[in-house]
Amino acid sequence: MAREDTEDAIIAYKSILAQIIDNRPSGMRQRLATELGKHRSFVTQITSPTYATPLPARHLATIFRVCHFSATEQERFLDAYQTAHPGKLPELGFAEKLRQLSIMVPDFGDERKNRLLEEAISDLVQKIVAISGGTD
């Protein structure tokens, strides 16, 4: 894919994401920053179509969870994301759909430790899905 086409494809999925976030309650970008363990400026760069910064695939599950994507929104976004970054979706059945699973975990009282626990659980789930052969 030519560089200009890739940039257009990135703008396309970021436009979808920006529209979804804009339709959520105020403070969503700050909540994403907290959940991702990043500064709000990072969230602005990865969610705004005016920045060429691609959205890392490893953050998709968190974004879907925090922003409460509907199945339709998720599908539309993932189609555009896949166009921009062919083959870059994590091996977690993203090409199909996600379902949310809630579990109770200890609160360590430390954002960094809580985020590391969430990432470890996410990594474990990705490995289990990969071992089991995906979502077939």
C-alpha positions as CSV (number, residue, x, y, z in Angstrom):
1,M,0.0,0.0,0.0
2,A,1.4,3.4,-0.9
3,R,2.3,5.8,1.9
4,E,-0.5,8.2,1.0
5,D,-3.1,5.3,0.9
6,T,-1.9,4.1,4.3
7,E,-2.2,7.6,5.7
8,D,-5.7,7.9,4.3
9,A,-6.6,4.5,5.8
10,I,-5.3,5.6,9.2
11,I,-7.3,8.8,9.0
12,A,-10.4,6.7,8.2
13,Y,-10.2,4.5,11.3
14,K,-9.2,7.4,13.5
15,S,-12.2,9.3,12.2
16,I,-14.5,6.4,13.3
17,L,-12.8,6.3,16.7
18,A,-13.0,10.1,17.2
19,Q,-16.7,10.0,16.3
20,I,-17.4,7.2,18.8
21,I,-15.4,8.9,21.6
22,D,-17.2,12.2,20.9
23,N,-20.5,10.4,21.4
24,R,-19.4,9.2,24.8
25,P,-19.6,11.1,28.1
26,S,-17.0,13.9,28.6
27,G,-13.7,12.8,30.1
28,M,-13.4,9.7,27.9
29,R,-10.0,10.6,26.6
30,Q,-8.7,11.1,30.2
31,R,-10.2,7.8,31.2
32,L,-8.5,6.1,28.3
33,A,-5.2,7.8,29.3
34,T,-5.6,6.4,32.8
35,E,-6.5,2.9,31.6
36,L,-3.6,2.8,29.1
37,G,-1.2,4.2,31.6
38,K,-0.3,7.0,29.2
39,H,-0.5,10.8,29.1
40,R,-3.6,12.4,27.7
41,S,-1.5,13.8,24.8
42,F,-0.7,10.2,23.8
43,V,-4.4,9.5,23.6
44,T,-5.0,12.6,21.6
45,Q,-2.3,11.5,19.1
46,I,-3.6,8.0,18.7
47,T,-7.3,9.0,18.5
48,S,-7.3,12.2,16.4
49,P,-7.4,12.0,12.6
50,T,-5.2,15.1,12.5
51,Y,-2.2,13.1,13.8
52,A,-0.5,10.5,11.6
53,T,0.5,8.4,14.7
54,P,-1.0,4.9,14.2
55,L,-3.0,3.3,16.9
56,P,-1.0,0.4,18.4
57,A,-3.0,-2.9,18.1
58,R,-2.2,-3.8,21.6
59,H,-4.4,-1.0,22.9
60,L,-7.5,-2.0,20.9
61,A,-9.1,-4.3,23.6
62,T,-8.7,-1.5,26.2
63,I,-10.2,1.1,23.9
64,F,-13.2,-1.2,23.1
65,R,-13.7,-1.9,26.8
66,V,-13.4,1.6,28.1
67,C,-15.4,3.3,25.2
68,H,-18.1,0.5,25.3
69,F,-18.0,-0.2,21.6
70,S,-21.1,-1.8,20.2
71,A,-20.6,-4.9,18.0
72,T,-21.5,-2.8,15.0
73,E,-19.0,0.0,16.0
74,Q,-16.3,-2.6,16.6
75,E,-16.8,-4.3,13.3
76,R,-16.8,-1.0,11.4
77,F,-13.7,0.2,13.2
78,L,-11.8,-3.1,12.7
79,D,-12.6,-3.2,9.0
80,A,-11.0,0.2,8.7
81,Y,-8.1,-0.7,11.0
82,Q,-7.4,-3.9,9.0
83,T,-7.3,-1.8,5.7
84,A,-4.7,0.5,7.2
85,H,-2.7,-2.2,8.9
86,P,-3.2,-5.6,7.2
87,G,-2.3,-8.5,9.4
88,K,-1.5,-6.4,12.4
89,L,-4.5,-7.3,14.6
90,P,-3.6,-9.2,17.7
91,E,-4.4,-12.9,17.6
92,L,-7.4,-12.7,19.8
93,G,-10.2,-13.2,17.3
94,F,-10.4,-9.5,16.6
95,A,-11.2,-10.2,12.9
96,E,-14.5,-11.7,14.1
97,K,-15.7,-10.0,17.3
98,L,-14.9,-9.6,21.0
99,R,-17.0,-10.3,23.9
100,Q,-16.4,-8.7,27.3
101,L,-15.6,-10.8,30.3
102,S,-15.5,-9.1,33.7
103,I,-13.5,-10.6,36.6
104,M,-12.8,-9.4,40.1
105,V,-9.1,-8.7,40.8
106,P,-7.3,-7.1,43.7
107,D,-6.8,-3.3,43.6
108,F,-3.2,-2.7,44.5
109,G,-3.8,0.9,45.2
110,D,-1.2,1.8,42.5
111,E,-2.1,2.6,38.9
112,R,1.1,1.1,37.5
113,K,0.6,-2.2,39.4
114,N,-3.1,-2.4,38.4
115,R,-2.2,-1.8,34.8
116,L,0.5,-4.4,34.8
117,L,-1.9,-7.0,36.3
118,E,-4.5,-6.1,33.5
119,E,-1.8,-6.5,30.8
120,A,-0.7,-9.8,32.3
121,I,-4.3,-11.1,32.2
122,S,-4.7,-9.8,28.6
123,D,-1.5,-11.5,27.5
124,L,-2.6,-14.8,29.2
125,V,-5.9,-14.7,27.3
126,Q,-4.1,-14.0,24.0
127,K,-1.8,-17.0,24.6
128,I,-4.7,-19.3,25.5
129,V,-6.6,-18.2,22.3
130,A,-3.5,-18.8,20.2
131,I,-3.0,-22.2,21.7
132,S,-6.6,-23.2,21.2
133,G,-6.4,-22.3,17.5
134,G,-8.3,-19.0,17.6
135,T,-12.1,-18.6,17.5
136,D,-12.9,-21.4,15.1
